[in-house]
Amino acid sequence: MANAVTHGKPRIAVFSGPTATIQNSEPLVTSNKAREKYGLSLRMNADGTPMRFDILRAQRLAAPVTVYVEQFSAHPLERDAAELYAPPDGYLDAAGVFHKERTGPADKPVYAVTLKPEDGLYPLPYMARQAAGQAWEEDGTEKGALAERTRVPFFPDGSRLFEEIDRLGIADSGVGCSLSSKADFDFYRAAPSGGYMKGLAAALRTDVGRGDIAPEVHGRDFFPYRPNHLRKEPPMATLAKLTNVVQQALRGGQYAGAIWLEGSPFVEETSYWLNLLIDTTAPIAGNSSQRPHGAVGNDGDRNIVDSVDYITSRIWADESGRDCIGAVAILDEQIFTARDVQKADARPGGYVATGGHGGIIGRIGHPGPPQFTFKTIKRHTYNSAVNLTQLPNEVQGSRVQGSRIATVVVPIKDADGNLLPAAIPKVTIVKHARYLPEDHSGDAAAEIDILARIENNLRQAPLAGFVAEGSAPFGAMSNSVDAALRRATFCGMPFVKVGRGNAAGFVEQARNPLSIAGSNLTSTKARLLLMACLMKFGALPPAVDPANPTPDEVKAVETKLDQYREVFNTH
């Protein structure tokens, strides 16, 4: 088991999530060095002129090698302060022969350096070619190549990413090791973006896990998005798996904190889910990147460094040493609550606070320690009413049986307290817009898609519900949608009302009987909270005739909805 502190340093758990640009690298393209060596056509600029340089990729030396580095070549103004420098190791003559002393005026002053494999990664020309001898031009052997003929560009866990940041990233002080100097790390493949299609021997694993890794499959074991035609979106059951991986890792209290890595459009969702479900007193920081690792202007590396600084700073700790903030997203030197962050644009700085009343609670990455401007009062992690510890082993769901809707038992956790994949509820988002109704009737029958979803839920999803994204901020929907969702309610499926988009106001409960007011949550965050509530409280009591519930059936539903409302008011 890992220790919270190693050699005086805290230990941090790093979890790899799906479609994570932050763990993606640009395509490995065969260098012109290799093309020249093997007689291949050189890469040229778009105008047909020769490229000025080969780009360099981080790789490992197989054996020591001595190189000679020209003195005063690290910066154009080094030579201007030559009197401040110690003498070089020697000189290279015109034939490239090294001498300890200068032999002529044309000799170059140099430093002699022996590079060793144990030094770590070095930037070097990429010399690899395809099996048939041609150059690599993209991820696959050709455009649109099948998965088995495509290299996975995403790292299988965070270890290589952290190594490259440590080795090649330059801190403000001009030195490296921006991660390992502050903490030790364990890497977990919760729902990774990259996978081992041929499997991996246990001895070669860089993540926390036992035994060999069996051959892995796109869309089942790992979830990349590049090349685009091979993009795979994780299914509902993946949420249970990643929840269990994170909870099991953090359960023992051996980590000072956790970092969650995911794609920039979705890190906001999983971070909030972890905020609700994970029972831990340690901080959780979500990170993403708008640009791949190694790209010009990459932002993800700095986000990771900032998360390590956040965790080690302990500004999140209350007087008992527990996290008093909950899960955060640390992006572009800002600290967002996981509840109130959203991607708005695909550029660094493209994240916004949602809900109109906070969201950005602090800053990080500037000179000086991280700072909060305020702290959230919403419940989270160890005091969440819907965390994994608080969830029951089973709840009641609703399912059609013959001509009636019956309640059925839905297992939530196994004997070891792990979340079951089949327990994840089906919650659908319904959107409203003006001029959407087809007629003036306001009849539920007009909402064919909602009614079809209700029927399918009753057959396939005993825990199900809806989020109604209506007008901002009060969540008003059309009469026909309200009627269809009322029918869903009496089929056992609660629904939440939220305002459209990133609404700054609050949905009022008094305006929305037989529903749950979604506060100032976005529809995607309300969906996650409703999913958690369904696993906590189960389905609503179904009516004998959902289109015509009795007063007692209405009262029973309202009583049950109050349990949901209390959670939505406090989370």
C-alpha positions in Angstrom: 0.0 0.0 0.0 1.3 3.5 -0.8 2.1 5.9 2.0 0.8 9.4 2.3 4.3 10.7 2.8 7.5 9.3 1.2 10.8 10.9 2.2 9.0 13.9 3.6 6.9 14.3 0.4 3.1 13.8 0.1 1.8 11.1 -2.2 -0.9 11.9 -4.8 -3.1 9.5 -6.7 -3.5 10.3 -10.5 -6.5 8.9 -12.3 -6.7 8.7 -16.1 -10.1 9.5 -17.7 -11.5 9.2 -21.2 -10.8 11.3 -24.4 -8.2 13.3 -22.5 -6.3 15.8 -24.6 -4.1 16.4 -21.5 -2.8 12.8 -22.0 -2.6 13.0 -25.8 0.5 13.6 -27.9 0.8 15.0 -31.4 1.3 12.4 -34.2 4.8 10.8 -34.3 6.0 11.7 -37.7 9.2 10.3 -39.2 11.9 12.9 -39.1 13.9 14.2 -42.1 17.0 12.7 -40.5 15.4 9.2 -40.9 14.0 10.1 -44.4 17.4 11.1 -45.6 19.1 8.0 -44.1 16.6 5.6 -45.7 16.2 7.4 -49.1 12.6 8.7 -48.4 11.1 11.9 -49.7 11.8 14.7 -47.2 9.0 16.6 -45.5 8.7 20.1 -47.0 7.0 23.3 -46.2 3.6 24.0 -47.7 5.3 26.2 -50.4 7.7 23.4 -51.4 10.8 24.8 -49.7 12.8 22.6 -47.3 11.8 22.6 -43.7 14.2 24.5 -41.5 14.3 22.0 -38.6 13.4 18.5 -37.6 11.2 18.6 -34.5 12.5 16.6 -31.6 10.5 14.0 -29.6 11.2 12.8 -26.1 12.9 9.4 -26.3 15.3 7.2 -24.4 19.0 6.6 -25.1 20.0 2.9 -25.4 23.6 3.6 -24.5 25.8 6.4 -23.2 27.0 8.9 -25.7 29.4 11.9 -25.4 28.3 15.1 -27.2 30.0 18.4 -27.5 27.9 21.5 -26.8 29.0 24.8 -28.2 29.7 27.4 -25.5 27.3 30.4 -25.4 24.7 28.7 -27.6 21.9 28.6 -25.0 20.9 32.2 -25.4 21.9 35.0 -27.9 23.3 37.2 -25.1 25.4 34.7 -23.2 28.5 35.8 -25.1 27.8 39.4 -24.1 28.6 38.4 -20.5 31.5 36.0 -21.3 33.6 37.4 -18.5 31.1 35.9 -16.0 31.6 32.4 -17.3 34.1 29.6 -16.4 36.2 28.4 -19.3 34.9 25.6 -21.5 35.9 21.9 -21.2 37.9 22.2 -24.4 37.8 23.0 -28.1 36.8 21.4 -31.4 39.1 22.0 -34.4 38.0 22.2 -38.0 38.1 18.4 -38.3 35.8 18.0 -35.3 38.6 16.7 -33.0 38.4 17.6 -29.3 41.4 19.3 -27.6 41.8 20.5 -24.1 43.5 23.6 -25.3 42.8 25.8 -28.3 44.9 24.9 -31.3 43.8 27.7 -33.7 41.6 30.8 -33.9 38.8 28.9 -35.6 38.4 26.3 -32.8 35.0 26.2 -31.2 34.8 26.3 -27.4 32.7 23.4 -26.2 31.4 21.5 -23.2 31.9 17.7 -23.2 28.8 16.0 -21.9 28.2 12.3 -21.5 24.5 11.6 -21.9 23.3 8.4 -20.2 20.1 6.3 -20.4 19.6 6.7 -16.7 19.5 10.5 -17.1 15.9 10.2 -18.5 14.2 11.3 -21.7 16.0 13.4 -24.3 14.5 15.3 -27.2 15.7 13.5 -30.3 14.8 13.1 -34.0 12.1 10.5 -34.5 13.7 7.8 -36.6 10.9 5.1 -36.8 9.3 4.0 -40.1 6.4 1.8 -40.9 6.9 -1.9 -41.3 6.9 -1.7 -45.1 9.6 1.0 -44.9 7.6 4.1 -45.7 7.5 7.1 -43.4 4.9 7.7 -40.7 2.8 10.7 -41.6 0.0 10.4 -39.1 -1.3 8.1 -36.3 -2.3 5.4 -38.7 -0.6 3.7 -41.6 -2.8 5.8 -43.9 -5.7 8.2 -43.6 -8.8 6.4 -42.2 -6.9 3.3 -41.2 -8.6 0.7 -39.1 -7.8 0.5 -35.4 -5.4 -2.4 -35.8 -3.4 -0.3 -38.2 -3.4 2.8 -36.1 -1.1 3.8 -33.2 -2.9 5.0 -30.1 -1.6 8.6 -29.5 -3.0 8.8 -25.9 -0.8 7.7 -22.9 -2.2 4.6 -21.2 -1.8 6.2 -17.8 -0.3 9.4 -16.4 3.2 8.2 -15.7 4.8 9.2 -19.1 3.1 12.5 -19.0 4.4 13.3 -15.6 7.9 12.1 -16.5 8.0 14.4 -19.6 6.7 17.4 -17.6 9.3 16.7 -14.9 12.1 16.2 -17.4 11.4 18.8 -20.0 9.2 21.4 -18.4 11.0 24.5 -17.2 9.7 26.2 -14.1 9.8 30.0 -13.4 13.1 29.5 -11.5 14.8 28.0 -14.6 14.9 24.4 -13.2 12.8 21.3 -13.8 11.4 18.5 -11.7 8.3 20.6 -11.1 6.3 17.5 -10.0 8.7 15.0 -8.3 10.3 17.7 -6.2 7.0 18.3 -4.5 5.2 14.9 -4.3 5.3 11.2 -5.2 2.6 9.8 -7.5 0.7 6.6 -8.1 -1.1 6.2 -11.4 -4.5 4.6 -11.9 -6.3 3.7 -15.2 -9.8 4.5 -14.1 -11.2 4.9 -17.6 -8.1 5.7 -19.7 -7.9 7.3 -23.1 -5.1 5.0 -24.3 -4.9 1.2 -24.1 -2.7 -1.8 -24.8 -4.2 -3.5 -27.8 -1.7 -6.3 -27.5 -1.8 -6.4 -23.7 1.1 -5.8 -21.3 3.2 -8.0 -19.0 2.8 -7.3 -15.3 6.5 -6.4 -15.0 6.1 -3.6 -17.5 3.2 -1.9 -15.8 3.5 1.7 -14.8 0.1 1.9 -13.1 -1.2 0.6 -9.8 -2.5 -2.9 -10.6 -1.8 -6.6 -10.4 -1.0 -9.1 -13.1 -0.8 -8.9 -16.8 -3.0 -6.5 -18.7 -5.1 -8.5 -21.2 -5.4 -7.2 -24.8 -7.6 -4.1 -24.6 -10.3 -3.0 -27.0 -11.3 0.5 -28.2 -14.5 1.7 -26.6 -14.5 -1.0 -24.0 -11.2 -0.7 -22.1 -10.0 2.7 -23.3 -11.6 5.7 -24.9 -9.6 7.8 -27.5 -10.9 10.5 -29.8 -8.1 10.6 -32.3 -8.1 9.7 -35.1 -11.6 11.1 -35.2 -13.1 8.1 -37.0 -12.0 5.9 -34.1 -13.5 8.1 -31.4 -15.2 6.1 -28.6 -17.5 7.5 -26.0 -17.6 5.7 -22.6 -21.0 4.1 -21.9 -23.0 4.5 -18.6 -21.3 1.5 -17.0 -18.0 3.2 -17.2 -19.2 5.6 -14.5 -19.5 2.8 -12.0 -16.0 1.5 -12.8 -14.3 4.8 -12.4 -16.2 5.5 -9.2 -15.0 2.3 -7.7 -11.4 2.8 -8.8 -11.2 6.2 -7.3 -13.1 5.3 -4.1 -10.9 2.2 -3.5 -7.7 4.2 -4.0 -8.8 7.0 -1.6 -10.5 4.8 1.0 -7.4 4.1 3.0 -6.4 7.7 3.5 -2.9 7.1 2.1 -3.0 9.9 -0.4 -2.7 13.7 0.3 -5.0 14.3 -2.7 -6.1 13.1 -6.1 -5.9 14.5 -9.7 -8.4 13.5 -12.3 -7.4 13.8 -16.0 -10.0 14.0 -18.7 -11.0 15.7 -22.0 -11.8 19.4 -21.7 -15.5 19.2 -22.6 -16.2 16.6 -19.9 -13.8 17.1 -17.0 -16.5 19.3 -15.5 -19.0 16.4 -15.4 -16.8 13.7 -13.9 -15.2 16.1 -11.4 -18.7 16.9 -10.2 -19.7 13.3 -10.1 -16.6 12.5 -7.9 -17.5 15.5 -5.7 -20.9 13.8 -5.1 -19.9 10.1 -4.9 -16.4 9.8 -3.4 -16.3 9.5 0.3 -12.9 11.1 1.1 -11.5 13.9 3.2 -8.7 14.5 0.7 -8.9 17.1 -2.1 -9.7 16.1 -5.7 -8.5 18.3 -8.6 -9.8 17.9 -12.1 -7.4 18.8 -15.0 -7.8 19.0 -18.7 -6.1 20.7 -21.6 -7.3 22.5 -24.7 -4.2 21.5 -26.7 -2.3 18.2 -26.8 0.8 17.6 -24.7 3.8 18.9 -26.5 1.9 21.2 -28.8 2.7 24.9 -29.1 0.8 26.7 -26.3 -0.1 23.6 -24.4 -2.0 24.4 -21.2 -2.4 21.0 -19.6 1.1 20.6 -18.3 0.8 23.8 -16.3 -2.7 22.8 -15.0 -1.1 19.6 -13.6 1.7 21.5 -11.9 -0.9 23.9 -10.4 -2.9 21.0 -9.1 0.1 19.5 -7.3 0.8 23.0 -5.8 -2.9 23.2 -4.7 -2.8 19.8 -3.0 0.5 20.4 -1.3 -0.4 23.9 -0.2 -3.2 22.5 2.1 -5.2 25.8 1.7 -8.2 23.4 1.2 -7.9 22.0 4.8 -10.2 22.8 7.7 -9.1 22.9 11.3 -9.3 19.0 11.3 -7.2 18.7 8.2 -10.2 17.7 6.0 -11.0 19.2 2.6 -13.5 21.9 3.1 -13.9 22.8 -0.5 -14.8 19.6 -2.4 -13.7 18.6 -5.9 -12.3 21.5 -7.9 -11.2 22.0 -11.5 -7.9 23.8 -11.8 -7.6 25.4 -15.2 -5.6 28.3 -16.5 -4.5 29.5 -13.1 -8.0 29.6 -11.8 -9.7 27.4 -9.1 -13.2 26.5 -10.0 -15.7 24.4 -7.9 -16.5 21.2 -9.8 -20.2 22.2 -9.4 -19.9 25.5 -11.2 -17.4 25.1 -14.1 -18.1 24.7 -17.8 -16.1 24.6 -21.0 -17.1 27.5 -23.2 -14.5 27.5 -26.0 -11.7 25.3 -27.3 -8.8 27.6 -26.3 -6.8 28.1 -23.2 -8.9 30.4 -21.0 -12.0 28.9 -22.5 -13.6 27.8 -19.2 -16.3 29.8 -17.4 -18.1 29.8 -14.1 -21.7 28.8 -14.2 -24.7 29.7 -12.2 -24.0 33.4 -11.9 -23.0 33.4 -8.3 -19.3 32.4 -7.9 -17.7 29.3 -9.4 -14.2 30.7 -9.5 -13.1 30.6 -5.9 -9.4 31.3 -6.1 -6.2 31.7 -8.1 -3.1 29.7 -8.5 0.1 29.8 -10.6 1.0 33.4 -9.8 4.0 34.3 -7.7 3.1 33.4 -4.1 0.9 30.6 -2.7 -2.6 29.7 -4.0 -5.3 31.9 -2.7 -9.1 31.6 -2.2 -11.5 34.5 -2.5 -14.3 32.6 -0.9 -15.4 29.0 0.0 -18.4 27.1 -1.1 -21.0 25.9 1.4 -22.3 23.1 -0.8 -22.0 19.6 0.6 -19.4 17.4 -1.1 -17.3 14.2 -0.8 -17.2 13.0 2.8 -20.3 15.0 3.8 -22.2 14.4 0.6 -25.6 12.8 1.2 -25.2 10.7 -1.9 -21.6 9.5 -1.6 -20.9 5.9 -2.1 -20.9 5.1 1.7 -24.3 6.7 2.0 -25.9 4.8 -0.8 -28.0 1.8 0.2 -27.3 -1.7 -1.1 -30.6 -1.7 -3.0 -33.5 0.6 -3.8 -36.9 0.3 -5.4 -37.2 0.9 -9.1 -40.2 0.9 -11.5 -40.8 -1.5 -14.3 -43.7 -2.4 -16.5 -45.2 -5.9 -15.7 -48.0 -6.8 -18.0 -50.5 -4.0 -18.0 -49.3 -2.3 -14.9 -46.2 -0.6 -13.5 -44.7 -2.4 -10.6 -41.9 -1.7 -8.1 -38.8 -3.9 -8.4 -35.7 -4.3 -6.3 -32.6 -2.6 -7.9 -29.2 -3.6 -6.4 -26.9 -0.6 -6.0 -23.7 -2.0 -4.4 -22.1 -5.4 -4.2 -21.1 -7.1 -0.9 -17.8 -5.2 -0.9 -19.5 -1.8 -1.3 -18.7 -1.3 -4.9 -21.1 0.4 -7.2 -22.7 -2.0 -9.7 -22.6 -1.1 -13.4 -26.3 -1.9 -13.8 -27.2 0.5 -11.0 -26.3 3.6 -13.0 -29.7 5.4 -13.8 -30.8 6.5 -17.2 -31.5 10.3 -17.0 -32.5 12.1 -20.2 -32.2 15.8 -20.9 -35.1 17.5 -22.6 -34.8 21.0 -24.0 -37.4 23.6 -24.7 -37.5 26.5 -27.1 -40.1 29.0 -28.2 -42.4 28.0 -31.1 -41.6 24.3 -30.5 -45.1 22.9 -29.9 -46.8 21.6 -32.9 -50.3 22.8 -31.9 -52.3 24.5 -29.1 -53.5 21.4 -27.3 -50.8 21.1 -24.7 -51.4 17.4 -24.9 -48.7 14.9 -23.7 -49.4 12.9 -26.9 -47.5 15.5 -28.9 -44.2 14.7 -27.1 -43.5 11.5 -29.0 -39.8 11.3 -28.0 -40.5 11.8 -24.3 -43.3 9.2 -24.3 -41.1 6.7 -26.2 -38.3 7.2 -23.7 -40.7 6.6 -20.8 -41.8 3.3 -22.4 -38.3 2.2 -23.0 -37.3 3.2 -19.4 -40.1 1.1 -18.0 -38.7 -1.9 -19.9 -35.0 -1.3 -19.6 -34.2 1.2 -16.9 -35.9 0.7 -13.5 -34.1 3.8 -12.2 -34.7 6.7 -14.6 -35.6 10.3 -14.8 -35.5 13.5 -16.8 -33.9 17.0 -16.7 -36.0 19.7 -18.3 -34.0 22.6 -19.6 -36.4 25.4 -20.0 -36.4 29.1 -20.1 -33.8 31.0 -18.1 -33.9 31.1 -15.2 -37.1 29.5 -14.1 -37.1 26.4 -16.3 -40.5 27.0 -17.9 -41.4 24.3 -20.5 -44.2 24.0 -23.0 -47.6 22.7 -21.8 -47.2 19.5 -23.7 -43.7 18.8 -22.3 -45.0 19.5 -18.8 -47.8 17.1 -19.4 -45.5 14.4 -20.7 -43.1 14.8 -17.8 -46.0 14.7 -15.4 -46.8 11.3 -16.8 -43.2 10.3 -16.4 -43.4 11.3 -12.7 -46.3 9.0 -12.1 -44.4 6.2 -13.9 -41.8 6.5 -11.1 -39.4 8.9 -12.9 -38.6 12.2 -11.2 -37.7 15.2 -13.3 -35.6 18.3 -12.5 -36.2 21.8 -14.0 -33.3 24.0 -14.8 -32.8 27.2 -16.8 -31.5 27.2 -20.3 -27.7 27.2 -20.9 -25.5 28.8 -18.3 -28.4 30.5 -16.4 -27.5 32.9 -13.7 -30.7 32.7 -11.7 -32.4 30.0 -9.6 -35.3 27.8 -10.4 -38.0 28.3 -7.8 -39.6 25.3 -6.3 -43.0 27.1 -5.7 -43.4 27.5 -9.5 -42.8 23.8 -10.2 -44.9 21.4 -8.2 -44.4 17.6 -8.9 -40.8 18.4 -10.0 -37.4 19.2 -8.5 -36.1 22.7 -8.7 -32.6 22.5 -10.1 -31.3 25.6 -8.4 -28.7 27.3 -10.6 -27.2 24.0 -11.9 -26.7 23.4 -15.6 -28.6 20.6 -17.2 -25.6 18.3 -17.3 -24.8 18.9 -13.6 -28.4 18.4 -12.7 -28.4 15.1 -14.6 -25.5 13.8 -12.5 -27.1 14.9 -9.2 -30.4 13.3 -10.2 -28.6 10.1 -11.1 -27.0 10.0 -7.6 -30.3 10.7 -6.0 -32.0 7.9 -7.8 -29.4 5.5 -6.4 -30.0 7.0 -2.9 -33.8 7.2 -2.8 -35.0 4.9 -5.7 -37.8 5.6 -8.1 -40.9 7.6 -7.2 -44.0 5.5 -6.3 -45.8 4.8 -9.6 -49.5 5.4 -10.0 -51.9 2.8 -11.1 -52.9 5.0 -14.0 -50.1 7.5 -14.6 -52.3 9.7 -16.8 -54.9 10.1 -13.9 -53.2 9.8 -10.5 -55.3 9.8 -7.4 -54.9 12.5 -4.7 -53.2 10.0 -2.4 -50.8 9.0 -5.2 -50.0 12.7 -5.8 -49.3 13.1 -2.1 -47.1 10.1 -2.0 -45.0 11.4 -4.9 -44.7 14.9 -3.4 -43.5 13.3 -0.1 -40.9 11.3 -2.0 -39.8 14.3 -4.1 -39.0 16.2 -0.9 -36.1 13.9 -0.3 -34.7 14.7 -3.7 -35.3 18.5 -3.2 -33.3 18.5 0.0 -30.3 17.2 -1.8 -30.7 19.6 -4.7 -30.8 22.5 -2.2 -27.6 21.5 -0.5 -25.3 20.0 -3.2 
